[in-house]
C-alpha cells in the first residue's frame, strides 16, 4: 500500500508543470543571444540542483554538438572500461619477431611517443628491445588489426584530413598521428622524411606570415603555399597522417637504424577490413572469436586512462576521443564505431536520456552528422554527477578563466573559476555544456548550442553573456 501511494505521488509530481521562467531574466537572456548574427539558432537549458528548469530555449531541438560529443565519449569510457585509474595494462604497444620481420602491434593506446625527451610510453623502449635481440631485421610491419580499418568517422569534412584535427584513427598511434613541419624565414621547410614537399612558399618583407598546406588523401606529397615574412618567427605546423600504422612502423625503422640494426626489408602494414561482423545490427548477439594473443618480445604499459580523459577534455583532443570510443567498443564488441555507438546508447539509457535526443557518428565531434538536444546533455551531466566517478570526470572539464579551451573565457566575470564545461566548435557551430556555480552558491547544470551561425561571425560572446546573466540572477 505504501509503495502504491509513493508511486502515485511520483506520478503526480511528474505531471505537475515546470515552474515558470523568470520573465525578466528570460528577456535579458533573449537580448544577450540576439547579439549574435541574425539566423543563428540557439538551444539552451539550465536546471538547478533539483532538476527544476531555470531557463528553457528550444531544449528538445537537435543541434550539431561539435566537441560536446567528447563529453559523451569520455563518460562512456568511465561507465564501460574496467579500470580508468590504474596503469593501462591492455593498451600499450608491443613488438614481436616473426622470423626476421618486426611486427609493431597497436593495442589502442593514444599516447605512444617517439619524442627525444620521452620518459614514459616510449617507442624507443621497443626499439631498444629489438636492438638487444638482433642486429638484422627484415620487414617492419605496423599492425593495427585490433580495430577494423575505420580511420575517419562518417560525416567528417574531407578538408580536415590533411590537418591535425582530421588525422587518421588507428589502434597503432604514434605522436598523436601528427607530423611536425617548420617553415623558416628563408621559406625552406624542415620535416621528417616521411613526406616529400612541394614547397611554394615565398618570402615577403615584414613580420606577417600566411602559410597554407594541403595533401591528397592517402598521399605522401605535402604542398606548402602562401607567404612568410622575412622578419617573422619560423612557422610551426602540425599536419595529419592518414595511415598511422605505416608511419609508426617507418619511425621504428628509423630508430632501429640509429641503434645499428640493419633493415633489409620494407615498411608494411596489417589492417583489418571492416566486415558485417563489426556491425552489431547485422551480426546479432554472437561476437566473432578473437584469436589468442601471440607471445611478444616487449610491451609497454601506458599511464592510467583517467589521465588521458583530462587531456582529451581540457584541450579537446579529437584523436584521443575517437580512440576512447574504439576502446569502449572492444568491451562488448569488435572495436568498431557501431559497437562504440551501442555502448554510448546503453549509457544514455541508464541516464534516462530519450533515444530521440541524440545521434552520434564518431567519438570526437568532428562529424557533421552528430545531433544532440540540450535536454540530452543536461540529462547526461546530471547522471554523471551522481556516479562514483563523477567528480573525477568533472575535474577533466575546462575551467572558465583558468585552463584548457576556456582559459580565455569568463575571466573577470561572476563565472571566473566557477564554470566547468566542455566547449565545442565546428563550421557554423558553437557549444558549451557543463556546470556553473551561481551567485547564490548553487550549482546549475546547463547546455547551450548555437547552430547555423552565419559565415564570418561568432556566437560565443552572446552565449557567454547569457550564462553570466543567468548565474548572476540565481
N, C-alpha and C positions, 0 to 999 in steps of 0.2 A: 504493500500500500504506500509506504514511504517512497519507494523507488518510483511508483507511478506518479505520485504527487510532484516529486522532484523533476521528472520528465515533463510534466505539464507546465511547471514553472519555467523550465528552459525553453519550451516551445513558445510560451507567452512572451518571454524576453526577446526571443529571436524574431517574433512577429512585430515587436514594437518598432516604430520608425526611428531612424537615427536622429540624434539631436540636430536641430537646425544649425547651419553655419552662421557664424557672426557676420551679419550683413555688411557692417563697416569694414571688417577685416577682409572679407571676400572682395569688396570693391577695391580696396588698396592693392590686393594681390592681382586682381584683374588689370589694374592700371600698370603695375610693375611689368606684368607679362606683355602688355600691349606695347612696351618699348621695343620689343623685338620687331623685326621686319614683318610687314603685312604678308599673310599667307602661312606664317609659322603655325603649326598645330601643336597644342600643348595637352599633356595629360599630367595630372597632379593629384596625389592622395597623401594626406598627412593624418596620422592617428595618434591618440595618446596611449598611455601605458595600459589602459583597459581596453584598447582597441576601438574607442569611440572616434568617429570621424571629426577632424578639425577643419580641414579644407578638402573639398572634393571637386575636381575638374576632369571630366572625361575619364573616370577611373577604370572603366571597363573597355575602353577603346584599346586597340592593339597598336604598338609602336615598334619601330626598329630600335632595339636596345643598345646597339653597338657594344662597347666593352662592359656594359652592365651584365652581359652574358657570363662574364668571368665569375660574378657572384654565384650564379647557379652551378657552374662547373666546380669551383673550389669548395663550395658547400657540399656538393655531391661527393667530392673526394673525402671529406671528413666523415660523411654519412656512410660511405661504402668501403673504403680501404681499411684494412685491419689495424694498422699501426702507423699513425702520422707522426708520432713524436720520437720514435726510436730510429736508429740508423736504417737506411733504405737497403735492406739486405737482399731484396729481389731485383732492384732496378739497375744495379751497376753494370757497366760494360765489361766484357770479358774477351780473352783471346784463346784460341785453340789452334793447334798444329794438325793439319791433315796432310801427312807426308811432309813435303817441304812447303806446302801452302800455309799461309797465315790467314785465319778467319777471325775478324774483329766482329764481335757479336753485340748488338744493341738490345738492351732489356728495358727500354723506356725511360731511362734517366735523362733529365733535361740539362744537367749541369756539367757534363764531361768537358774538360778544358785541355787545350794544348798551349796555354799561355806560358811564357818563360818563367813567370813568378808563381805558377800554380803550386798550391800547397796541399790540396785535397781533391779527390776525384779527378786525377790527372792521367791523361793519355800516356804521359812519359812513364808512368809506373808499369803500364802494359808493355811499352817499348823496351824497358829495362828487362822485364821478364823474358821476352823473346831473345834479346841480345845475349842474355846469360845462358840461354839454352842452345842457341845455334848462331853461326856467323854467315849462313847462306839460306835464303828463303826463295820460294818460287813466286806464285801469285799472292797478292794481298787482296782479300775479299771482305767487303763490308756487308754484313748480314743484318738486315732489319726485318726479318720474316716474323718477328713476334707479333707485329701488327700487319693487317692487309695493306697493300700499297694504295693509300689514300692521302696523297701529300698535300692536298688542299680540300677544304670543305666546300660543298656546293654553295654557290652564291657569292663567293669571294671575287672581287673585281680583278680581272686579268692584269690590269696595270699595276697592281700591288705586288705581283710575283717577283719582279727584279729587286724589290726593296726588302729591308729587314723586317717590315711588317708582314710580308707575304712569303717569307722563306718556307721551304718545304718541311713537312712534318714527317718524322721518321722515328722508329724505335732506336735508331742509332744516330744520336745527335751530338754534335761537337761544336763548341764555341758559339752556341745559340744559332748554329747553321747560318752564320754571317761571315762575310769576308771583309777585312779592313782594307780600305784604299786611301792613300794620301796623295793629294794633288798639290805639288809645291808651287811657289810663286813664279817658278820658271815654266809652269804649265805641264811639267812632267809628272807622270803617275807612278807611284810605288805600291805594289801589292804582291801577295803570294802568287806563284806561277800557275796556280790552278786555272785562272782565267787569262786569256790574252786580251789586249786592249786595242781598241780603235779610238785613239785619242784625238779629239777635235777641239780641245780647249785652247783658247787663245788668251794671251796675257794683255791686259789693258792697264792704262795708268790709274793710280788711285788705290784705295784700300777696300773697295767693294768687290764681292765675288758672286757669281750666279752660275753654279755648275749643276748640270743635269746628267743623268745616266740612264741607260736602258740596256736590255738584253733580251734576246728571243727566249721564250720558254724552252727550257732544257738545252739552251745554247751555252757556249763557252767563250763567246766574244762579248766583252763589255764595252759599250760605246759611251764615251765621255764627251759632253758638249758644253757650250757656254763659255764664260769668261772668268778669269781670276785676276784680281788687282795685283800689280807689281809690289804694292806696299801692304798687301793683306797678309794675314796669317795663312799657313798651309791649310787646305781644306781636308777635313777628316770625314770620310764616307764609310757607311756600312752597307754592303749590298747582299742580297739574298742568294741562297744556294738551293738549287732545285732537286738535287739528288744527294741528300745528306750522307747516305751510307757510302757513296763513292768518294765524297770529299773526306770523310773520316778515314777511309782506307788509304787514300792518297797522302793524307797528313801523317798517318802512321808510317807509311813507306819512307817519307822524308826523314822522319825521326830515326828510323832504323838505319838509314844510310849514314847519318851523323854518328851513330853508335858503331859504325864499322861493319854493319851487316850488309852483305851483297844481296840485292834484289834482282833475281834473274827472270821473273815473270812480269805480269801486267797487273794493273789495278782493275778489280772486277767487283760486281755486286750480286747479292742474292735478295730478291724481293719476293713477296708472297702476293700472287694475283688475287684480287677481290673476287669472291665467288658467292653463290647463293647461300652457302653455309655461314657467311658473315652477316646475313640479314635475318634477324630473329622472326620476322613476319613470314619468311619462306621456309626456314629450316625447322620451325616448330620448337618443341621443348628440348629435343636432344641436341647436345653440343657435339661437334666433331672431336674425336680423340686427339689430344695433344701428344706429339712424340716425346719420349723420355729425353731428359736433358743429357747431353753428351759431356764427358769429362772436359775440363778446361785447364789451360796452363796457369792462368791468373784471372782474378776477378776483382773488380772494385766494389767498395761499399760506400755509396754517397751519404751525405748528411741527411737528417730527417726531412721528410716531405713537408712537414709543417713549416720549415724554413722557406721552402720554395713557394708555399702559398703566400707568405708575406711578400716575397719578391714579386710574384705574379700579380697580386692585387695592388701593391703600392705603386709599381711603375707601369702596370697594365701590360705585362709581357705576353704577347699573343702566342708564341710557340709553346711556352710552358703551360699555358692554359689548355691548349689543344692536346698536349701530351697528358695532362691530367685526365682529360676526357677519355683518351685511349687506355690509360691505366685503369680507370674506373670500369671501362668496358671489358677488361680482362677478367674481372671478378666472377661474373656470371655469363661471359660471352667470349668473343674471339678477338677483342681489341678493335672492333670496327666502330665507325661513327654511329651506326644504327644501334649497336649494343650500348654505346655511351648514352644515346638518347633514351633508351629504356631505363637506364639507371637514374637519369635525371627525372624522368616521369614518375618513377617509383618513389623517389624522394619527395616530389611535389604532391603526390597523392597522400603521403603521410602528413604533409604540411597542410593539407586541406585546400590546396590551390586547384581551382577548376581547370580541367583539361583544355577548355576553350580559351584560356587566358594566355597561352604561350605556345610557341613552336620554335625549335632550335635546329640549325643545320651544322653547327660547329660548337667548339668549346670556348672560343676566344671573342666572338662578336664581330669578326671580320666579314661574316656572311650577311648580305643584304636580305637574305630570306628569313632571318630570325625575327620573331614578333613576340612582344610581351605587353601585358596590360599593367598599369601602375598597381592595381589591386593584387596581381600575382607577386610582384616584387615586395610589396609590403607584407603580404602573407608569408613569403619565404623568410624575410628578415625577422618577423616576429617568431616564427617557428625556430629559426636558428638560435635566437636569443635564449630559448628555453632548453637547448640541448647541452649536454655536459661539456661539449667542446665549443659552445657558442662564444664564450669570452675570448678564447684563443683565435677563433675565426674573426671576430670583430676587431681584434688587435691588428689584423692584417690589412685593414682598410686604411686608405689615406686619411690624414687628419687635416682639417681646414687650417690654413696658415702655417702648417708645420712641415709636412713631408709629402713625398710621392707626387701624384698628379694633382694634389690640392695644395701644394706648398705655396702657391701664389694666389690662392683664392680664400676669401673670408678673413684675411689678415686685417686686424683693426676693427672688425665688426663684432657684434654680440656673439657671433658664432666662431670667433677666433679660438682655436684649440678645443672647440666644443661640438664640432661636426665630424662624423666618422662615416665616410661614404665612398662608394665606387663610382668613378666617373665613366663616361662613355663618349666617344667622338667618332663619327663616320661621316661620309658625304651627306650633307643636309640633315645631320642628326646630332643631338647632344643629349646626354643622360646623366642623372645623378640620383643615387638611391642609397639610403643608409639610416643613420641615427643622428639626432641632434639634441643637445641639452638646451631647453628653452630658458627664458628669463626667470621662470619660477623654479628652475632646477629640475623640472620634469623631463623625462626622455621621450621625445617624439620619434616615431618611425615614419619615414617618408620615401616617396618615389616621384620623380619629376622627369618627364620626357618632352623633348621638342623635336618634331619631325617636319619635313618639308620646308626647312629653313632656306630662304632664297640665297642663291649663289652670291658669295662675296660678303655675306652678313653673318652675325653670330647671335645666338640666343643665350649665351652663358651669363652675361650681366643681368639680363631680365630674370633668369632662373634664380640666380644667387640673391638678387634683390627681393624676390618673392619669399624665399626661405628666411631671409633676415627679418622681414616683416612678421612672418608667422612666429618665429622664435621670440621676437620682442613682445608680441601680443599674448604669449602663453607662458 
